[in-house]
Every structure is written in C-alpha cells, then in structure tokens.
Amino acid sequence: MARHVLVPVLPTYLDPDRVTHCAIPYGRAIAVRHRVPLVLGSVVELGDYLRSFLEAEGERAQELARRWAAEREEALRKLAQAITDVPVKIEVRVGNPARQIAAMAEELETLVVAMTSHARVGLARVLVGSVTFSVVQRVACPVLVVRPKTPAPAPNVAVTLTPVVVLLDGSPSAEEALSAATRLLGTDGLAVHLLHVQTAEGVARGREGYLQNLAQRLSAQGLSVTWSLRRGPVVETIARATAELSAGLIAMTTHGASDLRERLLGSTAEHVLHNVHVPLLLARPSTLQRREESPPPAATPGATGQPELDAHRLTVRARDLMTSPVITVAPTTRWSMWRGRCSSTVSAQSRSSIRTAVCSASSPSTT
C-alpha cells in the first residue's frame, strides 16, 4: 500500500520564482484525500565537473555537500510550515536529481510523484534536459506533471482535478491511465471524459463502439462518464478538447523515449503538456515495467563473429558529446545559428572528444 505523496522542490534561494512550488497544492490535495504524509523532497546536485573544481580549489566536496544539504533541509522546513492540513516530511539527498527522486519514490512507497516541468521540446529538450520526464521513465508510480504559473500559488490553495480527460487508443495499456486516475482521485464526484483522436480518415465505428462500451462499464461503477471521438492532429485536438471541457486533468500512459531521435521529436506527453495549462497524469503501463525488470537477452554473434549491436544500448547523450559545461541555447534559436556558433566555439580538443565519443558509441561494449 502506498504511504506517501512526493513533491520534489527547490528552496526559494535557488528558485526565486517558486516554479517547483507549483506542484505542492496538487500533491497536498492528493495526500489529504488518502490521509498520507506529504514529502517535500530535494536533491543537492554535485556533478563531476563541480566536484573536480572544488577539489582543485582545496574544498572538500563531501563536506560542502553536507553543508548544502543541511541548508536545503532548513529551507524546506520553513516552507512546510505553510501546510497545516496534512503531515509533512522532509527528504534531502545528494546526487543525480532524477535518480535520487526515483530512489525516494521507491523507498517511500510513493502513491504519486507531483512535480513541475517547463515542457521543453525539440533541441532544447536534448540540450537542457528534463528532470521531470527522466523521473517518469524511472518510477513505477504515476507522475503528476504540473506547468508552472506566475505568480506561483500558495501551498495550501485549493485545486480542482476534475473533470479528467483520459486519452485512449483502444489498447489495454492505455486504459491503465484511467485506473491510475481513479486510484488517486476516487470515484465519488469524479467526472471522466474518454477521448480518442483519429489522425487518418477511416471507419470509426469500431472505436465508437469501444468508447461507448467502456463508458457504460464505468457508469455502472458510479462514475459520471462522457466520451468523444475526434479527428485531427493529435496534440492540437487534445488541447482543444481540454479547453472545451474545462478539464482539470489529463490522464494518459507513456512509453518514454530513449534514443536521440525520439528526444528531438519529443514524446506525445511532452507536446501535450507544452500546449495545455492543466496538469498531466502519466502512468507507465505494467507490461512495460515487467519488460524492463526482465534481464536483457544475450547478444548473438553476427557474421563476423562479433556480438551484434543492440540499438537500445547506443543512446548518445548531449553531455557525452560536449565538454563541460554543456553549451545550451534558447528554444527559439535556429539550428543554423546554433551550428555556426558551436563550430566557432568548440575547441580542437572538444572536436577530438566528440570524434572519440562517436567512435566509442560504435563499440559493442558501449552502454
């Protein structure tokens, strides 16, 4: 049984606009409903680049990390004083943010992780990265992704998460988003709208029958259910339906994205969040979780006697190809401008490192 609701945040001295605080009201509301503690979690990131710099300057990195963690914990305790209707715990760790947040979620038996995201897509998604969507790929529990607002709402402000728009494609795995939403929000007073978006022309009778049958089953369970089948571009159609229905939440399953091409294009979930202003509940299909927990198949020799390359192990990350600190650009920067600036900025040593990294990626031992 899940025992906590986790909200990763930063203290105001690192997050003056309180962007990460925008998820607190949603996490608090779910914690109140389930009568479980709310955990304000934070991670002190001490990367290899900063660690090497501190050691070169004579600073002991571990001592500095402990001091930063203590300061972070004190700041979060002050933030927790504004939350009075649910018990609040503080969890501060040192390390990689996405990995540590995922570890917290597992160890604390978390019901849901609620966190904010800027919903970057395209090149900015690759270079800047997204801790939130990296967490989505690592945790088994659902993740409630919230777009930041200005000004940020107070931690104890009331929020509305109904009606819920559930995105369906006819598969059992997509229906798991519906199960996740009802587990979090309950069925009393919950309004649900089942939505299927058809991008190509064709016979929609099968989809209509599927939606109608599912709506009837849910209505028999006491839910207020409507449904619609719409045609058009997926993201734009979802955004339009969400606005028309005055939805409080979108629920969907996600398969994550690992290779460079998928990161450039962005997942459907990220593009949906980029185009709407309501939270997005992401649930990972149980079939995907079971597949990831099973051991990978052994490599089979190719024609040359060497193991064949596994495409899933050849993910090339931006930080693997660029010297620290990583060069980042604004989302509006054109590709041609970025390419021209990088060609004049990257040193000969950096270009050599890039060649080495790319060559290494072709080796069967690359991870």
Buried (B, 14 or more C-beta within 10 A) or exposed (E): EBEBBBBBBBBBEEBEEBBBBBBBBBBBBBBBBBEBBBBBBBBBBBEEEBBEEBEEEEEEBEEBBEEBBEBBBEBBEEBBEEBEEBEBBBBBBBBBBBBBBBBBBEEBEBBBBBBBBBBBBBBBBBBBBBBBBBBBBBBBBBBBBBBBBEEBBEBBEEBEBBBBBBBBBEEEBBBBBBBBBBBBBEBEEBBBBBBBBBEEEEEBEEBBEBBEEBBEEBEEEEBBBBBBBBEEEBBEBBBBBBEEBEBBBBBBBBBBBBEBEBBEBBBBBBBBBBBBEBBBBBBBBBBBEEEEEEEEEEEEEEEEEEEEBEEEBBBBEBBBBBBEEBBBBEEEBEEEEBEEEEEEEBEEEBEEBBEEBEEEBEEEEBE
